[in-house]
Structure formats: structure tokens, C-alpha cells
Amino acid sequence: MAVSGLHLSVVCGGLLTLLTRLRVSVRRRSVITLIAAALMAAVAGFTPSICRAAITYTILLAAQMLFVKSDALNSLGAASLILLLFNPLSAVSLSFQLSFAATLGILLFAPGLYRRLDRFLPRTPLLRRGFSYLSYGLCASLGSMLCTLPILVLSFGNVSLIAPVSNMFVVFPASAALVCGVLAALLSAVPFLRFLGFPFLFAAGLLARFVLNITRLLGGLPLASISFYEPYMKLCFAAVLLMLAAALIIGGKGRRTLRIGALCCVLLILSSALVVRVRFAGEVSLAVLDIQRGVCAVLTAEGKSAVIGCGKGGAAAAARYLEDRGIRTADLLLLPENNDTYAAEAASFVRQTGSRQLLAGADGKHGRALSAFRSPAALPVGV
């Protein structure tokens, strides 16, 4: 789990709620929560995302202590200004850009999207509460995605389409796992209370396993993500943004103009995908990857792939190359040598992406990791 501002907000929010229930005064509970936020930021290494959340939370608590109203956008702007004053080079950090862009998207778009969905929610109190949580999680994910989309396309060349849906099922279990882990750590610090931490530790493990399984399941769905690794895909994306901007400028808030603009964007994307499909039909591509040691080449054609060699660092490089091209599983993994390096990297590659067939040399020297592929439940192995 990556350290983010959400984790700090969950821990500090839980602590603030607990202190409020214990009827601690506003100033005292604010000071205690500020100390906790500073400690968590220090433990996390003062990354831009955690610092953004800590500074924003500090402004919020300072406003409560002074009994004045705080503004979320002003707090976010103040946090970015303070971080850039201390380190101007943070502006080129992807962590800084994604953290602030995602938070800005949530603040700008999530409330409006939620108000539009609210009218469709069931009226039964119990059902409404559950669907309200899911719908606001969806709106927050869509809001953050709108602002981070250009950064993701330009920096990674890959955009997850399943992220808004997966976040609805993942955010709450991940937050609960974090709370359970913190409680287990605090109880374990006291010798005679250490046994009380085991149930929380067990619950955190179950929740973490659920998060991993649901993300693996949703990530393996067709069209879970789209790649922009080719220049024409980025040009298509830029054209979509320009068309939407033109629709907003020309039509203002008129729904008809926005709908026409959205329809044109969809037609542009579909036509571009069709042109690419026809243009590269039957084309075979061979890429020799730059790895630390050994050989690793990837052969792709019409959605099928073969990985030839898997030297040191080849597993991660080949998996990333296939993912950028929208290929989830390799059809063939060919190992020219059966040494331990190739075997370990092959095992790592299969764990990351999978492989339908493994071919290895017949010299009889199989590493320990490669021998695991010869179990009856493993993938087919040929020599």
C-alpha cells in the first residue's frame, strides 16, 4: 500500500473522533491531532502527498482552534505554496503533481457529481446510506481522474478505466486495514496488552488480502486500462481535450452543446481505434529490452506475445512493456538458458503477468525457481 494523504486523513480523523467522544476540549484535541499528523508525516519520510495532507489538516485544525471557517481550496493552495517555498523542485515531482491534481479534482467535481447522482438513490434509510457511500466514492474517483488524466497520459502512457469502480470496493477496506494495523502496533508496544493486538492484526491481514484479490480480479478484466504509448494516441487524446474545451467555451453551460461535444469525442476515439486496428493488422513487432544483465526480447503480433529470454531485470521490463500495449498475459516464455537468474526472473514474470507456455533448454540444469513450474498445477513446460 502506498503512503498517501488518505491514510493520514483516516488516522487523524479517527483520532479526532475518538478525542471528541471522550469530550476533550477543542484546543487540546486539535494539538494532539497535529502532533499525530507531524509524527506520521515524519515516519512516511515527508513525501509530497503526505506533506500536502498534513499541511491541509493543520490549516483545518488551526481554523477550529481559532473558531474561524476554513476553505478547502484555500487550504490546498496554501499547502502547495508552503511546499514549493521549501523545495521549488517539487513542482516537477510526479508525486506532487498527482497528489494535488487528485485533491483538486475531488474538491471541484465530486460534490456536483454526487448531487446529480443523489436523486437516483433509494429512499430507504439503510439502503440509501450504503449507496450514498458507494456513489460518493465513485464521484470522488471520477473527480480525481478528470484532473490527473493528462498527467497519467503524458507520464505513464496508460490510463485505468476500471479505477473508479475498483475504488468503490477498495477504499473502505484499505482504510479499515490501516486502522487495524495502527491499533495492533499501539497495543503491541505495551507488553501486557500485546495479546489484544493479534485480532486487529488478523483483521488487517484479511482486509489487505481482500484488497489485493479484488484489484487483481478487476485489473484482469478486458479493457481495464488503455494505453497511449504511441504518439498518435496522445494526439487523439489532445484532440479530445481541445474539443471538450471548445464545447465549454462556445456553449457555456448549455447541455446540448456539451452533449454534441461529448459525442464527437466518442466518435473520434472510436474512429482512431478503428484506423489503428486496420493499419497495424498482421504487423509483427520485435523489441529488445534494456535490462541489467542477459537477454530479454518481446515479440508481439495481433494481441499475442512471446517473451524470449528473461535476464536480470527482465521480468519487470517485459511485464511493463506488455502492459503498455494492453497485453495481459504472454502466450509463450522462452528461456535460452536454465540458470538460476533466468529461472528466478521467469518465476517473477509469471507471477506478474502469467504465461500460457514455458519452453526451456534441455541441458538438465534447472534452478530451484524453475522447478516449481513443473508441478502438475503449474503452466505447461517444454524442453
KEBATOR-616949 format. One record per residue: residue in one letter; z, x, y of N, C-alpha, C in turn. Coordinates in pm, whole numbers, plus 50000, padded with zeros to 5 digits. Layout:
N
AZXYZXYZXY;...
***
This chain:
383
M500005008449882500005000050000500005008950125;A499085006850214499005014650336500075010050434;V500605019550511501605016350612500905010050732;S501334998250771500684991450883501734984650969;G501274979251082502174972151171502744959651108;L502014953751012502524941850945503824944750872;H503924956350809505134959850735506314961350831;L506094967750944507174968851042507604955251093;S506634946551118506954933151167507744925251063;V507404926850935508124919750830509564924450821;V509764937750821511124943250808511964939750931;C511414942251050512174939651173512384924651193;G511374916651159511534902151171512604896951077;G512644902050953513684898050859515064902250906;L515164914350960516454919151012516904910751131;L515974907551220516314899451337516764885451297;T516104879651197516504866351148517894866751086;L518174877351007519494878750946520584880051051;L520344888251152521354890051257521544877251338;T520474869551355520594856751426521434846951346;R521234846651213522034837851128523514841851129;L523764854851144525144859751150525754858051289;R524994852051380525444849051517525814861551596;V525034872151575525174884251656524544881551792;S525104886851898524604884352033523184889452049;V522484883952148521064887352168520894902252192;R521714908052280521554922252313521854931152193;R522894927952118523254936352004522204935751894;R521744923651863520734922951757519414929151801;S519094928551931517884934951980517984950151969;V519154955552003519354970051994519284974751849;I519924967251759519904971051617518474970651563;T517724960351600516334959251553515474970351611;L515704974051736514944985151797515214998251724;I516475000551687516795012751612516105012651477;A516095000951410515414999851281513915002351295;A513294997151403511864999351425511565014051449;A512425020851527512225035051552512365043251424;L513345039851340513535047051215512345045151121;M511855032851114510715030151025509465037351074;A509255037651206508105044951261508215059851231;A509455065251238509645079451208509385082351061;V509875073650972509645075650829508165074850796;A507425065950866505985064350842505155075450905;G505775084350981505045095551040504395092451172;F504835081851240504325078151373502795076851373;T502265069851273500835067051272500485057151383;P499245057051431498905047951543499205033351515;S498955028651392499185014551361500665011151367;I501515019851313502955017151314503515018751454;C502985028351531503445030051670503055018151756;R501855012851733501435000951807502384989451784;A502734987151658503654976251626505034978851681;A505504991451674506844994651724506944992751875;I505924997151947505954995752094505854980952133;T504964973652066504834959352096506144952052067;Y506774955451956508054949251921509134953152021;T509094965452068510074969952168509944961852297;I508714959552341508494951652462508984937352443;L508734931752325509174918052296510704917152299;L511384926652235512844926352232513444929352369;A512794938252444513274941052580513184928552667;A512124920652649511994908152724513104898452686;Q513474898052557514564889352515515894893852574;M516104906852579517354911952634517474909052783;L516324909252852516334906552996516094891853029;F515944883552923515744869152938514514866053023;V513414873252995512144870553061511104867852954;K510004861352993508954857752899507984869452881;S507624872152757506684883052729505324877252695;D504274885152716502904881152686502354890652580;A501774884752475501314892852362500184902352402;L499224897452480498104906052521498564917352612;N499474914252705500004924852792500794935152711;S501534930352611502294939652526501354948652448;L500254942952397499274951052323498624961252415;G498274957052537497694966452633498664977452671;A499934973952689500934984152722501114994052608;A501084989052484501204997952368500045007852362;S498825003052385497665012152384497755022252497;L498215018152615498335027252728499355038252699;I500495034452643501545044352614501055054352509;L500405049452404499905058452300498855068152355;L497965063252440496925071752495497465081552597;L498545078152665499175087552757499755099452682;F500335096952566500915107752486499845115552411;N498795108652366497735115352291496405108552320;P495665113252419494375106952453493365107152340;L493485116952248492525117852138492735106752034;S493795098952048493985087651957492875077351970;A492195077352083491125067452106489995069052006;V489785081051952488705083251855489195082051711;S490475078751694491035077251560490685063451505;L490175063051381489855050151319491085041451301;S492215047751272493455040151257493815033051387;F493675040051499493955034151631492985022751660;Q491705025251639490685015251670490855002651585;L491035004351455491144992851366492434985051392;S493534992151417494814985551440494764976751565;F494274982351675494244974651800493164963951797;A492024966951735490964956851728491394944951642;A492054947651529492504936851443493554928151513;T494504934651580495534927051652494934918951765;L493984924851838493314917551946492564905451892;G491884907051779491174895751719492104884551678;I493264888051623494234877851584494754870351706;L495064877651813495594871251934494554862552003;L493304866652001492264859352075491714847451997;F491484849251868490724839251794491554830851696;A492634836551641493374829251537493944815951586;P494574815051703495124802051746494054791251760;G492894794751819491824784951835491254780351702;L491044789851610490544786151478491534777351403;Y492814780251419493824772251350493884758051404;R493724756551536493724742951594492554734651541;R491424741251516490284733951463490504729851317;L491194738251241491454735151101492624725451083;D493494724851183494704716951171494414702151146;R493334697251203493004682951188492614679251046;F492224689250966491814686450828492944688350727;L494114692650772495224695050680495844681850635;P496384681450512497024668950464498254665550547;R498594652650551499704647950633501044648150559;T501014649450427502274650350352503014663150393;P504304662250432505014674050486504974686250395;L505244684150264505284695650174503904702050160;L502874693950138501524699350126501064705450257;R501414699050367500994704150498501574717950524;R502824720050485503444733150507502724743950428;G502404741050301501694751050221500294753850270;F499554743150304498194745150353498184751250493;S499224748850571499304754950704499404770050693;Y500224774650596500344789050575499004795150534;L498324788650438497044793950391495994793650501;S495954782650577494934781450682495174791350794;Y496444793650832496674803450939496374817650890;G496674820350762496294833450708494794835550710;L494044824950677492584825650683492114827950825;C492694820850921492284822251061492624836051115;A493794841351078494164854851122493204865251064;S492824863450937491884872850875490514872250942;L490044860050970488744858651036488794864451177;G489904862051248490024867451384489994882551386;S490754888751296490754903351290489404908751246;M488734901351156487424905851107486374905551217;L486454895751307485484894751416485524906951506;C486724912151533486844923551624486674937051554;T486964937551426486824950351355485464952151289;L484634941551290483344942151222482454953651272;P482264955351404481414966451449481954980151407;I483274981851408483874994751369483634997251221;L483804986951139483604988650995482154992050962;V481224985451029479804988051002479425002251042;L479835006451161479435019651210480175030951140;S481425028751100482225039551042482115040350891;F482105028950824482115028850678480805023850617;G480005016450693478775011150640478985000650534;N480164994550532480484984650430481414974250488;V481144961350462481974950350512482344941450396;S483634938550383484124929750277484004915150320;L483264907350243483144893150272484274884950208;I484914890650109485974883550038487344885850103;A487414894750203488704898250263489464886250320;P488814877150396489584865650447490204857250338;V489504855750225490044847850115491164855450044;S490934868250016491944876049944493224877550024;N493104878550157494304879950240495214867850231;M494624856050210495454844050198496394844950079;F495954851649971496764852549849497574865349842;V497294874949930497884888249916498984890850020;V498824885750142499734889450250501184885650217;F501404873350173502784869150145503394876850028;P502724878249911503314886349803503554900949844;A502634906749923502824920649966504034921850058;S504204912150148505374912250237506654910350158;A506624901250059507814899049976508144911549894;A507124918449844507354930849769507984941449858;L507534942049983508114951750077509584948650103;V509914935950125511304932150150512174935350028;C511674932149909512424935149787512634950249770;G511604957949801511734972549792512754978149889;V512764972950012513744977450111515154973950068;L515354961650018516684957649971517134966149853;A516204969049762516564977449647516944991549692;A516224996949791516555010249841517915010549910;L518215000249987519514999750056520654998349958;L520494989749857521554988049758521725000449671;S520625007349643520695019349561521405030749633;A521445030149766522135040549843523645039849828;V524165028249786525605026549766525875027249616;P526635037149568526805039149422527305026849348;F528335020049398528905008849323528094995949339;L527034996049424526144984449438524754987149382;R524614998549318523285002449272522714992649170;F523554986949086523064977748984522474965049044;L522914961549166522364949749231520924951849279;G520504964249291519154967049339518084965749232;F518484965949103517484965248995516684952248994;P517314940449014516494928149018515454928249130;F515844933349247514894934149359513774943949327;L514124955049261513114964849224512144959049122;F512664951449027511814945048926510884934748992;A511434926849086510614916849157509524923649239;A509854934849304508854942049383507724947149294;G508074951749174507044956449081506124945349036;L506684933549006505864922248964504934917749077;L505454917249199504634913049312503524923149340;A503864936049331502844946349352501744945549246;R502144942649122501144941349015500244929249040;F500844918349089500044906549121499034909649231;V499454916949335498554920549444497394929049392;L497694938749307496634947349253495664939349166;N496184930449085495314922648996494424912949074;I494984906249173494184896549248493124903549332;T493454915249388492444922549465491344928049374;R491744932449255490734937449160489834926049113;L490424914249092489644902749047488664898149154;L489154896349277488294891649385487284902249427;G487694914949422486774925649459485614927249363;G485784922549239484714923649142483734912149145;L483954902149232483024890949239481694895249301;P480594888749264479304891949325479334889549476;L478694898249550478624897449697479994897449761;A480974904049698482294905249760482224913849885;S481254922549891481054930850010479574933550026;I479184936650149477794940250178477764954050242;S476714961250213476594975050260475574975950373;F475834984850467474944987550579474605002450580;Y474395008050461474185022450454472815026550505;E471845017350507470515020650556470405017550705;P469625025250782469515022950926469015009050961;Y468075003450881467524990350916468594979450904;M469604981450817470684971750806471544971750932;K471764983550986472544984451111471764978451227;L470434980351228469614974051331469654958951320;C469634953951197469734939451175471074934251226;F472144941551198473474937451244473544937651396;A472954947951459472934948451606472144936751664;A471034933251599470234921851646471014908851636;V471814907351530472654895351515473664894451629;L474314905651660475294905651770474634902351903;L473444907951925472744905152051472344890452060;M471914884651949471534870451951472734861551978;L473874864751918475074856951944475524858352089;A475454870652142475824872752282474884865052375;A473594865152345472644857752427472914842752421;A473274837752301473584823552290474814819952372;L475824828652373477024826052452476734826452602;I475884836052643475604837552786474724826152836;I473714822552758472774812252802473394798352790;G474024795752676474524782352653475944779852692;G476684790552729478074788752765478864783652645;K479524772452662480314766452555479604754752487;G478314753452514477564742552452477424744652302;R477774734452225477754735852080476334737052027;R475404729952089474034730152037473434744052046;T473634750852159473084764352175473734773952076;L475044772652057475734781551963475244779251820;R475004766551786474524763651652473134769251630;I472284768151731470924773751720471004788951706;G471884795151786472054809651777472564813951640;A473544806551585474074809751452472994808051345;L472184797351358471104795051262470084806351266;C469754810851385468804821951398469364834751335;C470664837051351471284848851291471214848251139;V471484836451083471424834850938469994837150887;L469024831450958467624833350918467214847950929;L467704855051032467394869151048467954877350933;I469184874550894469814882050785469094879350653;L468784866550626468114863250500466704869150494;S465994868450604464634874250605464674889350589;S465654895850653465794910450638466094914050494;A467004906450431467334909150291466114907250201;L465314897150231464104894650151463104905950167;V462904910350291461964921350316462404934050244;V463714936850249464224948750182464044947550031;R464284935549980464144933249836462714935849790;V461754930949867460354932649831459914947149852;R460374953149963459954966649997460414976949894;F461644975749845462194985949756462214981549609;A461474970949577461424966449438460774977249351;G461454980649242460914990449148461075004849192;E461655007349305461815021149354462995027849285;V462805040249243463845048049175464375058449274;S465685059349285466315068549379467205078249304;L467095091049337467925101449276468675108649388;A470005109049377470845115649478471735125849408;V471685138149458472565148849409473735149849507;L474935146949460476105145849546476755159549568;D477325161049685478025173449721479475172249675;I479835179549570481195179049516481795193049515;Q483055193949472483765206749479483205217049379;R483005212749256482515222149154481805214349044;G480715219748995479975213248889478805205148944;V478315195948862477125188148894477475173348891;C476895165948985477045151448984475835145549055;A474995138248980473815131849035473835117048996;V473265108749084473255094349061471815089349067;L471425082248964470085076548954470205061348965;T469505055249060469585040749081468185034749085;A468075022549033466815015249035467095000549008;E466744991849106466864977349093468254972949049;G469274978349113470644974249084471284980948965;K470524989048889471084996148776471285010748814;S472215017348744472555031048784472955039348664;A472745052348679473185062148579473785073948654;V474955078348611475625089848671475475101548574;I474905112348623474635124048540475585135148583;G476495138948495477475149048529478585143148614;C479755148948602480895144048680481845155748699;G481405165548781482225177348804483435174248889;K484145184448930485385182749006485075175749139;G485735164549163485485156449282484335146749266;G483685146749148482525138249129482855123649109;A484035120549054484395106649029484465098649158;A485195103849256485335096749383484005096249457;A483245107349454481965107749527480965097849466;A480875097349332479925088249267480345073649287;A481645070849278482115057149297481835052449440;R482055061149537481785057449677480295055549700;Y479455063949640478015062749656477515049449600;L477995045649482477585032949422478095021049501;E479335022049549479895011049627479105008749755;D478685019549820477905018249943476575011149919;R476105011549796474845004949764475034991749691;G476244986749693476534973649635476514973249484;I476664984749418476674985549272478104987349225;R478574978149141479964978149100480234986648976;T479294987048884479514993748755478315002248720;A478575014148669477495022948625477035018648485;D475725018248463475195014548332475295026148233;L475285038348285475325049948196476065061348265;L476925067948190477605080048236477265091148139;L476525101148185476045112048100476785124848137;L477445130948039478185143448061477435154847993;P476945164548071476235175748010477155185347936;E478445185447971479415194047905480635185847869;N481385190447769482575183347723483845191047755;N483885197647869485105204847905486125195447968;D487315200447993488405192148043488125186848183;T487435194448268487145189848404486245177648403;Y485155178448327484235167048316484945155048252;A485795157848152486475146948083487435139748177;A488225147248253489185141048345488475133148454;E487405138848509486665131748613485975119348557;A485485120248433484865108548370485875097348351;A487095100948309488135090848293488475084348426;S488555092448530488845087048663487715077948712;F486475081948687485335073848730485315060348659;V485595060248529485595047748454486715038548501;R487865044348535488965036148588488595029848721;Q487815036948803487465031748936486345021448931;T485295024348856484115015848860483725010148724;G484095016948618483665012648486482305018348450;S481985018248322480685023048274480395016048142;R479145011548127478785004148005478495013447887;Q478155025947915477815035247807478145049447851;L478725057147761479055071147787478335079847686;L477575089447735476895099047649477465112847676;A477845119847569478405133247582477695142547487;G477775155547517477135165547432477765166147294;A477085172447200477545172847060478125186347023;D478765193347119479295206547087480685205847024;G481245193547012482515191946943483725195047025;K483575199047149484725202447233485005190947328;H485915182447291486255171047373487625173247435;G487735171147568489025172047634489895160247595;R491175161247625492125150747589491765137547656;A491345137947783491005125547853489755119247794;L488765127347756487535121947699487785115647563;S488745120547488489045114947356489535100647367;A490105096947480490585083147497489445073247494;F488245077547529487095068647528486665065247385;R487175072247288486735069947151487615059747079;S488525053247151489315042647090488435030447067;P488755021746971487895010146941487705000847059;A488764999947147488664990447260487964996547378;A487605009347372487005015747488485495013547486;L484835019147591483405017547601482675025647493;P481435021847461480685029147358480435043647397;V480585052747302480395067047326479325072247230;G478375079447287477345085447203477335100347221;V476825107647124476745122147131475325126447097;
***
